[in-house]
Amino acid sequence: MKSRTLWGAIALTAIACAPATARQSSEGERTEEAVETTGEKSNLDEVICRTSKATGSRVRTSKRCLTRRQWIAEQAQNRRDLDRAQTSRGTSD
């Protein structure tokens, strides 16, 4: 359970720290095709490292290095998961 909470916190931190250019566009999720059409195709394979602090700790940090393409895909997946969780509240499965 701690691991799941930690990864959730890391994912939310990564979303909050994402640059404005990687945030969602007005018509929905920013996909790889949207990035390519804006002329950022050569930057999709650039490796970006981000550090995040563990919730409840002042010292513990973790560093993740992914390509821009992977960060965008992860952000889109996190957004879908968050939307699904928010829309399924109060319904019985």
ChimeraX attribute file (.defattr): number of C-alpha atoms within 10 A of each C-alpha:
attribute: neighborCount
match mode: 1-to-1
recipient: residues
	/A:1	6
	/A:2	7
	/A:3	8
	/A:4	9
	/A:5	12
	/A:6	15
	/A:7	14
	/A:8	13
	/A:9	16
	/A:10	20
	/A:11	17
	/A:12	16
	/A:13	16
	/A:14	19
	/A:15	19
	/A:16	12
	/A:17	13
	/A:18	15
	/A:19	9
	/A:20	9
	/A:21	9
	/A:22	16
	/A:23	17
	/A:24	15
	/A:25	12
	/A:26	7
	/A:27	6
	/A:28	9
	/A:29	18
	/A:30	18
	/A:31	16
	/A:32	16
	/A:33	9
	/A:34	13
	/A:35	18
	/A:36	13
	/A:37	9
	/A:38	8
	/A:39	9
	/A:40	12
	/A:41	15
	/A:42	9
	/A:43	13
	/A:44	16
	/A:45	13
	/A:46	13
	/A:47	13
	/A:48	13
	/A:49	12
	/A:50	13
	/A:51	14
	/A:52	16
	/A:53	16
	/A:54	17
	/A:55	13
	/A:56	8
	/A:57	8
	/A:58	8
	/A:59	7
	/A:60	10
	/A:61	12
	/A:62	10
	/A:63	9
	/A:64	11
	/A:65	12
	/A:66	15
	/A:67	15
	/A:68	18
	/A:69	19
	/A:70	17
	/A:71	20
	/A:72	23
	/A:73	16
	/A:74	16
	/A:75	24
	/A:76	19
	/A:77	13
	/A:78	17
	/A:79	17
	/A:80	13
	/A:81	12
	/A:82	13
	/A:83	11
	/A:84	11
	/A:85	10
	/A:86	10
	/A:87	10
	/A:88	11
	/A:89	8
	/A:90	7
	/A:91	6
	/A:92	5
	/A:93	4
